[in-house]
Amino acid sequence: MIDFETSPLTAVETRILGVLVEKQYATPDTYPLTVNALSAGCSQKTSRHPVMTLAEADLLPALEDLKHRSLVIESYGASGRVLRYAHNLAKVLGVGQPMLALLASLMLRGPLTAGELRTTSDRMYHFADTSSVEAYLEDMITRAAVPLVTRLARQPGEREARWAQLLSGPVVAAAGTGEPPAAESAGDQVPRAELERLRAEVAELRERLDRLESALGS
């Protein structure tokens, strides 16, 4: 088992693996991915945080490192002509599709709440409810060969705790300032339930844009 604490993934490696998992389940007809398709997926403006611009020259060294760690596999697909790339996370980590979907969402978007993860993972795996997402997340700490995620301390003004993946190394949440968030300042208060609803709507809109970009790209 790879020790991700002492040998964490780089930001580019994290993005590559997240995209490979996402495309495997969201657009299986184009998976495994060519380096051009991988570059497009890594450089998307929607459903990514942070937004990155990665060309072939940026991806190839990272792909070589991932191959040496058995996290990426080369293949020529059905055509046998164009080199393609697939991830090997399921075998290396010993996890199934639900956990891979959660990991990919965290790799592509950064820390998220369980409710946000349910929405953003839907194209890869449909979770019945938020409690099932939380159950898988807990298993990814206690039952996985190595802890794959961590629950971040809830910050002032946050209704739910966020989760982060650990393949990119330990996560240190930003310390709270003790000041109320801007949305709750005097004269501009927004109910927290409304904020959560808006966040879910934004996440859904991002998913729709992602699907539209994939359709146009194909």
Order of alpha helices (4+ residues) and beta strands (2+ residues): alpha-alpha-alpha-beta-beta-alpha-alpha-beta-alpha-alpha-beta-beta-alpha
